[in-house]
């Protein structure tokens, strides 16, 4: 910003000294004038409070926080305005952003703007708020969501009631490694299941008691591929590592992602891959990626650890491209 425009036609310069008389004037600001080279703004503000809640830049309840400049980047940064407004304006050279006083501060206007720059969100950047507004940018990159699931605990998955549960040792650690790479190199906003906080960071939980129920996984998948509201990601990725099952009935084979409450002896199989396929077909997300690193066995085979499959199977459902990394899912 190079100057603040005032109602009497004067301006308060941010780059050139003003005559002393202008410093004594009291006028309502009507706009922000940007010069030939608007500076970039990068927000990396991120911390975790005593309750485990993530926060960063924030204002009091009902107030407005405005991020207006050249290119805007939220790199893992958080911005919070409870019951308030968050405004983003990415302005190109020599533009004026108008200011309109409102109850929660100022509303920004971009009618005088001819060109805009980029707004980029990456590495789990988040903006929980009642109202979010942004100018029409050249490009807004806030469109990669991922759900990373690593299930170690299967207390009910047994051959008989007296046999040992088929727990796994590595899925949580492997899933966390994938989650970190998606955040660091892919710019994904990642949700983890099950989740814990370690050293102030979100991690995939693998300890005893870290369970994922079928209903919870289905809800998370629905939120990923068929989100409620206007925020629809351009790319949505599901990564699952854990047990997989095949159910054979009447000559029909159906695949499932096994969850912690899976118990085939009680006809509880987990999340149906047939249901997942139908959900993907109805999803508004343009780019859908499903990455399954799980076993491929019937409910009656149980020897050894689950094998891994190194070669993905690519499916095509309409326009989205869906990559499935397990023969189980391709059936």
C-alpha positions in Angstrom: 0.0 0.0 0.0 1.4 3.4 -0.9 -1.3 5.7 0.6 -4.6 6.0 2.5 -7.2 8.0 0.6 -9.2 10.4 2.8 -12.8 11.7 2.3 -11.6 15.3 1.6 -9.6 14.3 -1.4 -6.3 14.3 0.5 -4.2 11.2 1.0 -1.8 10.0 3.8 1.2 8.6 2.1 2.9 5.6 3.4 6.1 6.1 1.3 6.6 9.9 1.1 6.6 12.4 3.9 3.5 14.6 4.4 3.4 18.3 5.2 2.8 18.7 9.0 -0.7 20.2 8.4 -2.0 16.9 6.8 -1.0 15.0 9.9 -3.4 17.0 12.0 -6.4 16.4 9.9 -9.2 14.1 11.0 -10.9 12.4 8.1 -12.6 9.1 7.4 -10.5 6.9 5.2 -12.2 5.9 2.0 -9.7 3.7 0.3 -6.2 2.2 0.0 -4.1 3.3 -2.9 -1.5 0.8 -4.2 1.5 1.9 -6.2 3.6 0.3 -9.0 4.8 -2.7 -7.0 2.4 -3.9 -4.3 4.3 -6.1 -1.8 3.6 -9.7 -1.2 2.1 -10.9 2.1 3.1 -14.3 3.6 1.3 -15.7 6.7 3.0 -18.6 8.6 1.4 -17.8 11.9 0.5 -21.1 13.6 0.4 -22.3 17.2 -1.5 -24.8 19.4 -3.0 -23.7 22.7 -3.4 -25.6 25.9 -6.5 -27.3 24.7 -4.9 -28.6 21.5 -6.6 -26.1 19.3 -4.7 -24.5 16.4 -4.7 -20.7 16.1 -2.7 -18.0 14.4 -3.5 -14.4 13.4 -6.8 -13.6 15.1 -9.1 -10.7 16.0 -11.7 -10.2 18.7 -15.2 -11.7 18.2 -17.3 -9.9 15.6 -14.3 -8.0 14.1 -12.7 -7.9 10.6 -9.2 -8.9 9.6 -8.1 -7.8 6.1 -5.1 -9.2 4.2 -4.6 -6.8 1.3 -1.5 -6.5 -0.8 0.3 -8.0 -3.8 0.4 -11.8 -3.9 -0.9 -13.4 -0.7 0.4 -16.7 0.6 -0.8 -18.7 3.6 1.9 -21.2 4.2 0.5 -23.4 7.0 -0.8 -20.2 8.5 -4.0 -19.8 10.4 -6.4 -16.8 10.5 -9.4 -16.6 12.8 -12.2 -14.1 13.1 -14.9 -15.6 15.3 -18.4 -14.3 14.2 -16.5 -11.8 12.1 -15.0 -11.3 8.6 -11.8 -12.2 6.9 -11.0 -10.3 3.7 -8.4 -11.1 1.1 -7.4 -8.7 -1.6 -4.5 -9.6 -4.0 -4.0 -6.4 -6.0 -1.9 -5.6 -9.1 -0.2 -2.4 -9.9 -1.7 1.1 -9.4 -5.1 0.0 -8.0 -7.5 1.5 -5.4 -9.3 -0.6 -2.8 -12.3 1.3 -1.4 -13.2 1.2 2.3 -16.8 1.2 3.5 -17.4 1.4 7.3 -19.6 -1.4 8.7 -20.5 -2.7 12.1 -17.5 -5.1 12.2 -15.0 -2.7 10.8 -14.6 -2.0 7.1 -15.9 -3.7 3.9 -13.4 -3.6 1.1 -14.4 -2.9 -2.5 -12.5 -3.7 -5.7 -14.6 -2.0 -8.4 -11.7 0.3 -9.2 -9.3 -2.7 -9.6 -8.3 -3.7 -13.1 -6.0 -6.6 -12.4 -5.4 -9.0 -9.6 -2.7 -11.3 -8.4 -2.6 -14.7 -6.8 -4.0 -16.0 -3.4 -2.4 -19.3 -2.4 -3.2 -21.6 0.5 -0.9 -24.5 1.3 0.4 -26.9 4.0 -2.9 -27.1 6.0 -3.5 -23.3 6.0 -6.9 -22.7 7.5 -9.4 -19.8 7.8 -12.2 -20.8 10.2 -14.6 -17.8 10.3 -18.2 -16.8 9.9 -17.6 -14.8 6.7 -14.8 -15.0 4.1 -14.5 -12.6 1.2 -11.8 -12.2 -1.4 -11.3 -10.2 -4.6 -11.4 -12.0 -7.9 -7.7 -13.2 -8.1 -5.8 -14.3 -11.1 -5.4 -17.7 -9.4 -6.5 -18.9 -6.0 -4.9 -22.2 -5.0 -6.9 -23.5 -2.1 -8.1 -26.6 -3.6 -6.3 -29.8 -2.5 -7.8 -31.8 0.3 -6.6 -35.2 1.5 -7.9 -37.8 3.9 -5.1 -40.1 5.2 -6.2 -43.2 7.1 -3.9 -45.6 8.8 -5.6 -48.3 11.0 -3.5 -50.5 13.3 -6.2 -51.7 15.7 -8.7 -54.4 14.8 -10.0 -55.8 18.1 -13.0 -57.7 16.5 -11.3 -59.1 13.4 -10.7 -62.7 14.4 -11.1 -66.1 12.9 -12.9 -67.4 16.0 -14.0 -65.8 19.2 -11.0 -67.2 21.0 -8.3 -66.4 18.4 -6.1 -63.4 18.5 -7.2 -60.1 17.0 -5.6 -59.2 13.6 -3.9 -56.0 14.7 -1.3 -54.4 12.4 2.0 -52.7 13.3 2.9 -50.3 10.6 -0.2 -48.6 9.0 -0.2 -45.5 11.3 3.5 -44.8 10.8 3.2 -45.3 7.0 0.1 -43.1 6.8 1.8 -40.3 8.7 4.8 -40.4 6.3 2.3 -40.0 3.4 0.5 -37.2 5.2 3.6 -35.2 5.8 4.7 -35.6 2.1 1.3 -34.5 0.9 1.5 -31.4 3.0 5.1 -30.6 2.3 5.4 -31.3 -1.4 1.8 -31.5 -2.6 0.2 -28.5 -0.9 -2.6 -30.6 0.4 -4.7 -29.8 3.4 -4.6 -33.2 5.2 -7.1 -34.7 7.7 -5.8 -37.7 9.6 -7.7 -40.7 11.0 -7.3 -41.7 13.7 -5.6 -38.5 15.0 -3.6 -37.5 18.0 -1.4 -34.5 19.0 2.3 -35.2 19.5 4.7 -32.4 20.4 2.2 -29.9 19.3 1.7 -31.5 15.9 -1.2 -33.6 14.4 -0.2 -37.2 13.8 -1.9 -40.4 12.7 -2.5 -42.4 16.0 -1.5 -46.0 16.2 -1.6 -46.8 19.9 -4.0 -49.1 21.5 -7.4 -47.4 21.7 -6.9 -45.4 18.5 -9.9 -46.8 16.7 -11.7 -45.8 13.5 -15.4 -46.8 13.2 -17.0 -47.5 9.9 -19.5 -44.6 10.3 -16.7 -42.2 11.1 -14.7 -43.2 8.0 -17.8 -42.9 5.8 -18.6 -39.5 7.1 -15.0 -38.4 6.5 -15.0 -39.7 3.0 -18.3 -37.9 2.3 -16.9 -34.7 3.6 -13.8 -35.1 1.3 -15.6 -36.0 -1.9 -19.0 -34.5 -1.5 -18.5 -31.5 0.9 -21.4 -29.4 2.1 -21.4 -25.7 1.1 -19.5 -23.8 -1.6 -16.0 -24.9 -0.8 -15.4 -27.8 -3.3 -11.7 -28.7 -3.8 -10.3 -29.2 -7.2 -8.4 -32.2 -6.1 -9.5 -34.7 -3.3 -7.2 -37.6 -2.3 -8.1 -40.6 -0.1 -5.2 -42.7 1.2 -6.1 -45.8 3.2 -3.7 -48.4 4.7 -5.0 -51.3 6.8 -6.9 -54.5 6.3 -9.1 -55.1 3.3 -11.8 -57.8 3.0 -13.7 -59.6 0.3 -17.2 -60.8 0.9 -18.5 -63.7 -1.2 -22.2 -64.3 -1.2 -24.3 -66.0 -3.8 -21.5 -65.8 -6.4 -21.2 -62.0 -5.9 -17.9 -60.6 -4.6 -17.8 -57.3 -2.8 -14.7 -55.5 -1.4 -14.5 -53.6 1.9 -12.0 -51.3 3.7 -11.9 -52.8 7.1 -12.4 -50.5 10.1 -11.7 -51.1 13.8 -15.3 -52.3 14.4 -15.2 -54.8 11.5 -16.4 -58.2 12.6 -17.4 -60.5 9.6 -18.8 -63.0 12.1 -21.5 -60.4 12.9 -21.8 -59.3 9.3 -19.9 -56.0 10.0 -17.5 -55.5 7.1 -16.4 -51.9 7.2 -16.7 -49.4 4.3 -18.0 -50.8 1.0 -15.9 -50.1 -2.1 -19.1 -50.3 -4.2 -20.5 -47.5 -2.1 -17.3 -45.6 -2.5 -17.5 -46.0 -6.3 -21.0 -44.6 -6.4 -20.0 -41.7 -4.2 -17.2 -40.8 -6.5 -19.5 -40.9 -9.5 -21.7 -38.3 -7.9 -18.9 -36.2 -6.5 -18.5 -32.6 -7.8 -14.7 -32.8 -7.3 -13.0 -32.6 -10.6 -9.9 -34.6 -9.7 -10.4 -37.7 -7.5 -7.6 -39.9 -6.3 -8.1 -43.0 -4.2 -4.9 -44.7 -3.0 -5.4 -48.0 -1.2 -2.5 -49.8 0.4 -4.3 -52.8 1.9 -4.6 -56.5 1.9 -6.6 -58.4 -0.6 -8.1 -61.5 1.0 -11.4 -63.2 1.7 -12.8 -63.3 5.2 -11.5 -66.9 5.7 -7.8 -66.3 4.9 -5.7 -64.8 7.6 -2.1 -66.0 7.3 0.7 -63.5 7.7 0.7 -59.8 7.2 -1.2 -58.1 4.4 0.7 -57.9 1.2 1.4 -54.6 -0.5 0.7 -53.8 -4.1 3.3 -51.7 -5.9 1.4 -51.2 -9.2 -1.7 -49.0 -9.2 -4.8 -49.8 -11.1 -6.3 -46.8 -13.0 -10.0 -46.5 -13.4 -12.0 -44.0 -15.4 -15.4 -42.9 -14.2 -16.7 -40.2 -16.5 -14.4 -37.2 -16.5 -12.6 -37.7 -13.2 -9.5 -39.9 -13.1 -9.5 -42.3 -10.2 -6.3 -44.1 -9.3 -6.7 -47.2 -7.1 -3.5 -48.8 -5.7 -5.0 -52.2 -4.8 -6.5 -55.0 -6.9 -9.1 -55.3 -4.2 -10.5 -51.9 -5.2 -10.5 -52.6 -8.9 -13.0 -55.4 -8.7 
